[in-house]
Amino acid sequence: MGNFMTKEPPPPVVLVPPLFDFPPLSARNRMLEPSYNLLFGKLALKCLFEDYFEEARQFSAKFLLKPMDDPHVDLVASLSGALDRKAEGDLVGNALFRWQSDVDDPHTFVDLSVSTSNPVLLMRSSAYYPKYGIGAFAVYPLLSKKAEKLSDEYGVMGLRYGSTNLSLGATVSPFTTKDEFPKSAWLVSKMGRLTVGVQYEPLLCAENKDTAKYSDLRNWSCAAGYGVGSRSPLSPSFNFGLELARSSQFIASFYQHVVVQRRVKNPFEEDEVVGITNYIDLGFELQTRVDDFKASDNLPDSSLQMAASWQANKNFLLKGKVGALSSTFTLAFKSWWKPSFAFNISATTNHSTRETAYGFGLRVDNIREASYQRADPNFVMLTPNKEHLADGIVWKMGKRPMFQSDLDAENFSELPKELRPPQKIL
């Protein structure tokens, strides 16, 4: 009789599907935006309230493409318009050609934008030096329907600095005829879980001396935020923010990203697959005026909107948002072919008329590849003590699989760069 060696069965597996849109497209251009406009949960709330929500009786299509033999360049083209002749609005088209110095670092780039709206031709560029935390950027129109207002409306240059706890910067309009210097400036500081910031943006310029602009509180905004958790989508996070904008509007916002695991029994998966990871996002925003401005009957003093999204697996996303005037629900389907294909349908109900109208969206994308389409063999839900069984398993996310204990300890070194939380306030 021979000796039979018994092999311990593989550990239970929890599927970790890729997120629909991560990193978000808006994050590719964050070097052009003040950090004040991106932190305090603002970028996450913007994605929650806008992505995959189509306007009533409108359609949109977006194509994100890059050549196979040159990963440094890509093209993003979009088209939107009315579904029928009764709906108002013209057909709007945009195309953006982008060159990026580092495939994994979106902060140094040059792009050229063509649009049916103003400006017709726009160039943007950014350079970032991570060793020193210094970045410079410029936005300048090359062709516009109103040539005499090219520099006044769109020409901007900026300089910024970012570290793990501090972000500051300023922008100027070098060719403007207006008395704006600087055009905007910001300062944001992070102290543990607390983030505070201030922004100067003289949209309401005083007619007297320059000192009057700086002392006019209508040109200043301040915000404070409290955040828990990392900014990696594989970990839960919580953000609460308060902002006083131009001494006239008070804004309170809340955003929470939840990562949950539910049991599944899928006949198309292996026996060791016992669960799947779901992503749930919740958002809330309240805006109310605190000055003596008298709004018209059609413009209320306060506005409130709430939104939620649930990604059940790698293919289906359900979102909904509710406001004072309307409610919108959307269902999105995505196939992870190469390029990936996404289709979404939105239903918007007007609260005053009780009428429901629909919008449609289409996306084709081969710029952002799914980093983990298949399950992480050791994102173990039931038996974390069996992580040692993963020795020798190679997974395309890194040299070794990612453990649940790594996420709990916020060790993201094995994650792809796009899934790691940023180390600096940019």
Disulfide bonds with the S-S distance in Angstrom:
none
